[in-house]
Amino acid sequence: MKTLYVMKKFLIMAIGVALYGCQSAPKQVTYEPDWESLSQHEAAPEWFRDAKLGIYFHWGVYSVPAYGDEWYPRWMHFEDNHFYKHHMDNYGHPSEFGYHDFVPLFKAENFNADEWADLFVRAGARFAGPVAEHHDGFSMWDSEITPWNAADMGPRRDITGELAKALRERDMKLITTFHHAKNLQRFDSIDSGPGNLGYRNSHYPYFEGMPPVSEDARLKYLYGNIPEDKWLEEVWFGKLKEVIDQYQPDIIWFDSWLDQIPESYQLKFSAYYLNEAEKWGKEVVIVRKQDDLPLTYTVDDLEKSRKNRLEPEPWMTDETVSKGSWCYTRDLSIKASKDVLHVLIDIVSKNGVLLLNISPMADGTIPDNQKEVLTDIGSWLGKYGEAIYDTRPWYTHGEGPTVEPEGHYKNNKESFTIRSVSLLGSDEEVAWELADEGLSFAVPVAAPNEMAVVFKIEKK
């Protein structure tokens, strides 16, 4: 009974049907910076629908203290916070040792783009890339806009460029994620409510005597202490344009706070990226969170969450291998491989794609327990990937009891003739029967895999 339960709970049935034919080259589209024009863009091209799994990583200057989480640069300034106490105990007062003082300690001496890309391939990912910039204002590429970039400070290497080259040599797509909409110091956003949420729309608080208040012209570019008009054009849009021009990313993914970016700049970015992609001859994807951009031309993302139903349009979940911080910390706890795999399976069954985060150490080492999760998933995908890659969801989905989809699925009464039912990885014959109430089959006694099993249903 135990084996039966496990098999039933983590069963996925996915039949992928793709129709490929000879088609003439599509006419190049020119996008105008307005919502109607942008809506011409196909939000989720076939390669994205086929990919199912991508990997990115929260890795940057915030990995140096390796404490709490990736929001260390913000919370180290709030006196009644454990981050502040940790900083005081280990580095001194933040007015004397600021976040910028961690930059020389972020050396990435063990970073090897080829080794990372090889690991991502072994994990079964179809696309990968960096958190190009988190809220902290440090750019993980070779930037001319800000001195606070990985090529000129810290590692003194073009992290994004090296990884982009390694990924493309392995026929993988490049994703770059941007969280920098929160970097601008918005002085009118102070909130003295519970939990010290002052400056909730700004990553760095404007506290007198602290480095984010400094008049040093260079520090202003790290801490976002720049007039908004100048910041919007030169920093928010400028950094996006720079990454687009230099690395031609296949996916640009946004964290929250795009609602703080004026509509004119949302439109300006979108039109620029899509028009450049037309010149490259590439189908690209824009992913957004929390209703920050229209879904007419973008893909919806849920952080550490999943759709509870089968969706007609592709969507994404960003999830992490850890149980706590998204960046490396000394006490970081890692999830079991099978738990991460089950998330992937459930997402795919509902027409989703998983963007999985890992947390490298400041020196560029990916810890062994995180590597194990990736290689375990990759090993499973190597055996059963036909149930994941290049598939489209069936009429029912997910974990546990299933229900019929709602009426807008016009083919939920479609009939078909089954040729065979088999259990991948097992030589045991599966007895099955198709009746009016649906397909039923006998579950073999022995499960061929401890993480998840796959039943393959073939039509005549």
N, C-alpha and C positions, 0 to 999 in steps of 0.2 A: 504493500500500500504506500509505503514511503516513496519508492521509486516512481510509482504512478503519479503521485502528487507533484513531485518535482518536475516530471515531464510535462504534466498538464499546465503547470503554472508558467513555465518558461517556454512554451511552444510558440513558434512563429511560423506562419504559413505565408509565404510571399511568392507570388507568381509574377515575374517580370516580363512584360511584353513591350518590345520596342520595334517600331516600324522604321526602317531605314531605306531610303530610296535615293535615286539620283536626282539632285536638285540643282538648279542654277544658283550662282552666287547671289546672296541677298543684296538688295540695293542699300548703299550706305545711307544712314539716317543722320540728319543734323538736329540736335536737340537744342531747343531754346530754354532759357531759364524761367520756365513756367510749368505748373503742374500738369496741364493738358499735354504739352509737348513731351514731358518726361514720361508720361504714362504710356508712350509708345514702346518703351523699353521692356523687354521680357525679363521679369524679375528673377526667375529661376531657370536658366538654360538647362538643357539636358545633361550636360556634364556635371552640373551641381546636383541635380536630382539623382544622378547615378552614384555620386561620390560617397555619401552617407557618413563619412568620418573624416574629421580634420583635427589637427593638433596645434595649439598655440601655447604660449608660456608667459606668465607674469615673472619677468626677470629684469632687474634694473638696480638702481642705486638703493632702493628700499630693501633689496636682498642682503645688503651689508649688515645692518643691525640684526637681521634674522630674528626679529621679535614681534609678537602680536600678529600683524598682517601687513599688507601692502599700503595701508593707510597710515603707517608710522609717521611719514613726513607731516601729516596734518595733526595727529593727536599728540605728538611730542610737545606741542605748544600750549596745551591745555593743562593747567596746574593740578586739577583734581582728577587726573586720568592716570591709569597705570603705565601708559606709554611715557608720560612725563617723568614719573618716578624712575622707570627703567633708564631713561635717558640721563637723568640727574646722577643716578648711581654709577653709570658706566662711562659717561662722556662729559658730564658737567652740565651747567645751565645752557639751555638752547640759545641764549643770547651770545654765549661764548663759543659753543660748538654747534653750529647750525646744520641743517640738512645738507647744505652744499659742501660741508666738510667731510661728508661720507664719499663724495665723488672720487677722490684719489684712491680710496680703498676698494672701489669697484673695479677690479683689474681684469676679471674674466680670463685669467691666465690659462685655464684648462678648456676654454671654449674651442671646439673643433666643429665647424659647420658640416663637414662631410660625415663625421661620426653621428652628429645629431640627425642629419637627414637620413642616414642609414637606419637609425633607430626608428624614425618615423615610418620608413618603408616597412620595416619588420613589424611595426604595430598595425599595419594595414591602412594607414591614413592615405587619403588621396590628395589632401592639401595641408599646408602647414605654414606657420609664420609667427612673427613676434607680436607682442604688445608693443607696437611701434612707439607709442608714448602713453604713459599712464597720466593720472592727474598731476603728477609731481613736476612736470615740465622738462624732464630729461628725455632727449630724443635718441632712440636706439638706431640711428642711421647717420650718415655723413651729411650734416646740415650746414648750410651757409646762413641760415636764418638766425640760429641761436648758437652761442658758444658752448652751451650745455648739451653736447651730443657725444655719442660713443666714439666717434672717429677722432675728436679733438681732445677729449678728456676721458678719464677712467680707463677703459680698455684700450683706447686709441686704435680702434678697429671699426670698420663699417659692418656692424653685426647684421643688419638687414641685408646689405649687399652680398655679403659672404653666404648667408643662408639662402637668399634668393637664387644665387648661382648654383649652389649644391642641390637645391630642390629641383630646379629645372633640368639639371643634368640627369635626374632620376624620374623625369616626366611627371612631376608633381606640380600642382598649382600653388600660388603664393597668396596667403592672406596677410593683411596688415590691419591691426586693430587700433583704434584711436579712442582715447578717454580724455582728451585734453580740453574738452568743452568746459570742464570744471576748473581749469587752471587759472582763469582770469579772476582777479580779486574784485568781487562785487561788493562794495562797501555797504550797500543798502540792504544786504540780506541777513543782517544780524538777527539772531533769535535767542533770547535768554531763557528759553524753556528748558524742560527736563532733558538731561543727557548731553548738555553742552553742545547744542546744535548751532551755536553761533556761526554766522557766515555759511549757512547750509548749502548755498550754491557756489561757494568758493572753497577750493581745497585748502588754501592757506589762510589762516585768520590774520586780520590786521591788528596785531597787538604791538603797542609801542615798545621799542627797545629790542624787538625780535628781528632776525634777518629778513623776513618777508616785507618789512617796512623800510629796509635799507634804500638809500638814494644811490647806491652803487649801480651804474648802468648795466653791468653784466648780471648782477644778482636779480635785477628786475625781470630778466628774461627767464629765469628759473622759477621765480615766485609769482609770476603773473601780475606784477605791479606795474601795469602799463595802461595808458588810456584806452578805453574800450574800442574806439574807432580804429586806432592803430593796431590794437591786439587782434581784432577781427580780421583785418586785411592781411597783416604781416605774419601773424602767428597762427591763428586758427586755420584760415584758408591757405596761407602761405606754406605751412608745413604739409598740409594735404597735397597741395600742388607739387611740392618738392618730391614727395614720395611717389606720386603718380608719374612724374616725369622721369625720375631716376630708376624706378624699379618695376613699373607697369604691373601693379598687383592685380590678381584675378578677382579678389574679394576685398572690399573695404568694409569693415565692421565697426559700428559705433556703440560705445557705452552710452549711458544715460546723459542727461543734461543738454541734449540737443535742443530742448525746448527753450534754453537760454540763448541760443544762437538765433539771430534775426532771420526771418524767412528769406530775405534777399540773399543771405549767405548760404542758407541751405540749398536754394535754387542754383546759386553760382557754382558751388562745389559739384552738385549733381550733374549739371550740364557739362561742366568741364571734364569730369571723369568719363562720362558716357561718350562724349565727343572724341576724347583721346582714344578710348577703347575702339571706337569705330575706325580711327586711323590705323590702329594696331591690327585690326581685323580680329579682335578678341571679344568673346562674350563674357562680360564681367557681372559681378553681383554686388549689390549694396545691401548690407544687413543693418537693421535698426532695432531698438528696444523701446518699449513703453510708448507707442504711438508717436514717436518723434519725427517720423517721415511717413508719407502716404504709402500704403501697400500696393498702390497701382504699379509701382516700379521697384519696390524694395521687398526684402524678405523679413518676416517677423522673427524676433529672437526672444527667448525666455531664459532668464538667468536662473540656473539651478532649479528649473521647473520644467513641466512637460504639459502638452495638450492632453486633455482627458477624453479626447474623441478623435476620430479620423478626420483629418482636414483635407479639403479639396485642393488647397495650394500648399506647396512645400514651405516648411518653416525650420527653425533651428533652435536648439538648446545649447547654451554654453554652460558647461559643467566642469568640475575639477576632480582630479584624482584624490585630493585631500579631503579631510573632514572638517578643516578649519580654514586657515588662511589660503589665499590664492597664490601668494608668494612663499618662498622657502622660509621656514622658521626652524629653530633648533628642536622644537618639540612637535613638529608637524606629523600628524597621524594620517596614514594613507588607507584608502578603502581597499576592500578585497577585490581582486580581479573580476570575479564573477558578478559582483554587484555593479561594477562599471559596465560590464558586458550586457547585463540585463537592462540597464538604462538605454544602451545603444539599441538593443533589440526592440524595446517598447517604442522608442522614438521612431525607428524605421517603419514599424508596423502602422504608425499613424501619419506617415508621409513626411517625416522629419529628418533632419541631419544633425549629427552631434559634433559640436566643437569642444574638444576635450583639452583642458588646461593641465599643464605640468608646472612644477616649481623648481627650477634649477637653483643651485647655490651660487653665491656671488662670484666664485672663482670659475664658474662655467661647468661645474660637475653636475650631472643629473644623478641624484641618489639612486642606489641600487633598487630600493623598494618601489620607486616610481618606474624604473626601467622594467621591473618584473611585471607590473600591471600592463604596461604597453606590450611587452613580448607575449604575455599570456593571451591578451586579446588578439594580437596578430597571429598567434598559433591557431586559435580557434577559427579566425577568419580564413586562414590558409586552408582549413579543412572544410568549412561550411559557408564560405563567403558567397556562394551562389544564392544563398537565401537573403543576402544583405545587398551586395553591390548590384547596380543596374536593375533593381527591382522597382515595382510600383505596388502600393498597398492593395491587399485584398479587401473584400467587403466588410469583414470583421477584423478586429485588431486587438493587440495589447494583452495585458496580463489578466488572468482570471476570466469570469463569465463574460461573454460577448453579447452584443445586441445588434440588431439590424441598424444600418445608418438611416438617416432621415430621408425624406422624399426627394431632396434635390439630387440624390444619386439615382439616376433613371434606370440603371441596369441592375438594381439589387435583386431583381427577379429573374435575371438571366439564367438560363439553364445550360449545362455543359455535360459532356460525357467524359468520365474519368477512365484513364488507361491503367494507372498504377498508383500505389501509395507505398513509399519506402522510407526507411529511417536511415539518414545519411550516417555513414560510419559503421553500419551494422549489416551483417549478412542475413539476419533473421527476417523471414518473410512476414509482412504485415497483412493481416486479414482485414478487409474493409468492405463496407456496404454503403451504397448511395440510395437513400429513401427520400420520400417527400419532405420529411422534417430536416434533412440535411445529410452530411457525410458522417459516418461513424467508423471507427477502426479500433482494433485491439492493440494495446500498447505492449510492446515486447518487455520481457522481464528485465533484461540487462540494458542499462543506459550506456551508449558508446562514449559519452563525454560527461564529465562531472559539472561543467559550467553551464551548459545549455545544450539541448538537443534540437534537431531539425527534421521535420517530416517533409518530404518532397512529394507533391501531388502533381502528376503529369496528366494532361488532357490528351484525348485522342485527336 
